[in-house]
Amino acid sequence: MGFRFPQLPGPCVIEFSAPQQQLLTQHGLLLPLMKGVILGNAVSSINLSDEERNEALKTWSQRQGIKSEEELIAFCQQNLLSIEAARYQAEMPVRVERYALEEFSHRAEQRFLQRKAELDQVVYSLIRSRDRGLAQELYLRISEGEATFAELAAEHSEGDEKSRNGIVGPAPLNKSHPRVTELLRSGQPKQLFAPIFIDPWWLIVRLEDLKPAIFNDAMKLEMCRDLFQESVNDQLRQQINAVQQAPQAVG
């Protein structure tokens, strides 16, 4: 008994016998292989020039610590790779980037706007205390310059930030509590906010730095990759469902 990937795009069809399927599943390799096939088929239409192919292989080789053609041949032999298989691995990032830009550029800015809250990065200082009176006292000491935020956070804060002198981040802006996010988004660097209560804590917050995400070429590429990965994952789920529902073939 065995199975094949049904309805994969492109010419590639992979078939496994039941023992092969069991072995791949046992070692956690079946799903990565299925995903790799989907990814490879998607970008198979991307053509690279000889110069681009050679540059991709050069970059890949450098990452593997390969410095010569002889070392490349030895590496391939040791890892049971053909030169063409090495080229395939080397070219994949280039093909993925090209395909993602070609197929998803028209949706990149919309995805950026959807994800902007998590792409904006913030650094802030935080002191947490269950004691309202202490929180007010610490706030006044900081605002009047009697002590630094870092000193008081290290001494008095009751959260994990205590070990970091009160510093939180860089972190996505929307990972904070909504009320803290609202303060940080409206504040200016080095602005100190009066204590606010978020059960069970009294929080003293100071904005250190806010870096709004910008939709530039690098961000456009990141969003295109994000959309491509989402597409691959959708296809993988469809393939999993198809494999689970398909009758097994005799092998």
C-alpha positions in Angstrom: 0.0 0.0 0.0 1.2 3.6 -0.6 0.1 7.0 -1.9 0.9 9.7 -4.3 0.6 13.5 -4.1 -2.6 14.3 -5.9 -3.2 17.3 -8.1 0.2 18.9 -7.6 0.9 21.8 -10.0 3.6 21.1 -12.6 4.9 17.9 -14.0 6.3 16.4 -10.7 4.5 13.5 -9.2 5.9 11.7 -6.1 4.8 8.3 -5.1 5.7 6.4 -1.9 5.2 2.9 -0.8 3.6 2.3 2.6 7.0 1.5 4.2 8.6 4.6 2.7 5.7 6.8 3.9 6.0 5.2 7.4 9.7 5.9 7.5 9.4 9.5 6.4 6.6 10.1 8.9 8.5 8.4 11.7 11.4 10.8 11.2 9.3 13.9 10.7 10.3 14.3 7.1 7.0 13.7 5.2 5.4 17.1 5.7 8.7 19.1 5.0 9.1 17.0 1.8 5.5 17.7 0.7 6.0 21.4 1.4 9.3 21.4 -0.5 7.7 19.8 -3.5 4.9 22.4 -3.6 7.5 25.2 -3.2 9.7 23.8 -5.9 6.8 23.3 -8.4 5.6 26.9 -7.8 9.0 28.5 -8.6 9.9 26.1 -11.4 8.8 28.6 -14.1 11.3 31.2 -12.9 14.2 31.3 -15.3 17.7 32.5 -14.2 20.5 33.6 -16.4 23.8 31.7 -16.3 25.3 34.6 -14.4 22.5 34.5 -11.8 22.9 30.8 -11.4 26.6 31.0 -10.9 26.3 33.8 -8.4 23.6 31.9 -6.5 25.9 28.8 -6.3 28.8 31.1 -5.2 26.8 32.6 -2.4 25.5 29.2 -1.3 29.0 27.8 -1.3 30.3 30.6 0.8 27.6 29.9 3.4 28.7 26.3 3.5 32.3 27.3 4.0 33.2 26.0 0.5 36.1 27.8 -1.1 37.0 25.9 -4.2 35.5 23.6 -6.9 37.3 20.7 -5.3 35.7 21.5 -1.9 32.3 21.7 -3.6 32.7 18.3 -5.1 33.8 16.8 -1.8 30.9 18.5 0.0 28.4 17.1 -2.4 29.9 13.6 -2.1 29.8 13.7 1.7 26.2 14.9 1.7 25.0 12.6 -1.1 24.3 15.6 -3.4 24.8 15.9 -7.1 26.1 19.2 -8.4 22.6 19.9 -9.9 21.0 19.2 -6.5 23.4 21.7 -5.0 22.5 24.2 -7.6 18.9 23.6 -6.9 19.4 24.4 -3.2 21.5 27.4 -4.1 19.0 28.9 -6.5 15.9 28.3 -4.5 16.1 31.6 -2.4 16.6 33.6 -5.7 13.7 31.9 -7.4 11.5 32.3 -4.3 12.3 36.0 -4.2 11.6 36.5 -7.9 8.4 34.5 -7.9 7.1 36.2 -4.7 7.6 39.7 -6.2 6.1 38.7 -9.6 3.0 37.1 -8.1 2.2 39.1 -5.0 3.5 42.7 -5.5 0.0 43.9 -6.1 -1.1 42.7 -2.6 2.1 43.7 -0.7 1.0 47.1 0.5 -2.4 45.8 1.7 -0.7 43.1 3.7 1.7 45.7 5.1 -1.2 47.8 6.3 -2.9 44.7 7.8 0.3 43.8 9.8 1.6 47.3 10.5 0.7 47.1 14.2 3.0 44.1 14.7 5.7 45.5 12.4 6.1 48.7 14.3 8.9 48.3 16.9 9.0 49.9 20.3 11.4 50.1 23.2 10.0 51.3 26.6 10.9 51.2 30.2 8.5 49.6 32.7 8.0 49.3 36.4 5.3 47.0 37.8 4.1 47.2 41.4 1.1 46.0 43.3 1.4 48.9 45.7 -0.3 52.1 44.4 1.4 54.3 46.9 4.9 53.0 45.9 4.1 53.3 42.2 3.2 57.0 42.8 6.3 57.6 44.8 8.6 56.0 42.2 6.9 58.0 39.5 7.6 61.3 41.3 11.2 60.4 42.0 11.8 59.7 38.3 9.9 62.8 37.1 11.8 65.0 39.6 15.2 63.5 38.7 15.9 62.0 42.2 16.7 58.6 40.7 16.9 57.0 37.3 14.2 54.8 35.9 16.8 52.0 35.5 17.8 52.2 39.2 14.3 52.1 40.5 13.2 49.4 38.1 16.1 47.1 39.2 15.2 47.7 42.8 11.4 47.8 42.9 9.8 46.3 39.8 8.0 43.0 40.4 8.1 41.8 36.8 10.6 40.2 34.5 11.8 43.6 33.3 13.5 44.0 36.8 16.5 42.0 35.5 16.8 44.3 32.5 16.7 47.6 34.4 13.1 48.0 33.3 13.8 47.8 29.5 11.2 46.1 27.3 11.9 45.5 23.6 12.6 46.1 20.9 9.3 44.3 20.5 6.2 44.6 18.2 4.1 47.5 19.4 0.9 45.4 19.5 2.4 42.8 21.9 1.9 45.1 24.8 -1.4 45.4 26.7 -3.8 47.5 24.6 -3.8 50.4 27.2 0.0 50.4 27.2 0.1 50.3 23.4 -2.2 53.3 23.3 0.1 55.2 25.5 3.2 54.3 23.6 1.6 55.1 20.2 0.6 58.6 21.4 3.8 59.4 23.2 7.1 61.1 22.4 10.5 59.5 23.1 11.5 59.8 26.8 7.9 60.7 27.7 7.1 59.4 31.2 3.5 58.4 31.9 1.8 58.6 35.3 1.0 55.2 36.9 -1.9 53.3 35.3 -3.7 50.4 36.8 -4.0 47.1 34.9 -5.1 44.5 37.4 -3.2 43.5 39.4 -0.4 45.9 38.6 0.3 49.6 38.8 2.5 50.4 35.8 4.9 53.2 35.3 5.8 53.5 31.6 8.3 55.6 29.7 8.6 55.5 26.0 12.2 55.1 24.9 12.0 54.7 21.1 9.2 54.0 18.6 10.2 52.9 15.1 7.1 52.8 12.8 7.4 50.3 10.0 7.9 51.8 6.5 6.7 50.4 3.3 9.9 50.4 1.3 11.4 47.9 -1.1 12.7 45.7 1.6 9.3 45.7 3.4 7.6 45.0 0.0 9.7 41.9 -0.4 9.0 40.8 3.1 5.3 41.1 2.5 5.5 39.3 -0.8 7.4 36.4 0.9 4.8 36.4 3.6 2.0 36.1 1.1 3.9 33.4 -0.8 4.4 31.4 2.3 0.7 31.7 3.1 -0.1 30.3 -0.3 2.3 27.4 0.1 0.8 26.6 3.5 -2.7 26.7 2.0 -1.7 24.2 -0.7 0.0 22.0 1.8 -3.2 21.8 3.8 -5.1 20.9 0.7 -2.6 18.2 -0.2 -2.8 16.8 3.4 -6.5 16.6 3.1 -6.3 15.0 -0.3 -3.8 12.4 0.8 -5.9 11.5 3.9 -9.1 11.1 1.8 -7.5 9.3 -1.2 -7.7 5.5 -1.4 -4.3 4.0 -1.0 -2.7 2.5 -4.1 -1.2 -0.9 -4.2 2.6 -0.7 -4.4 
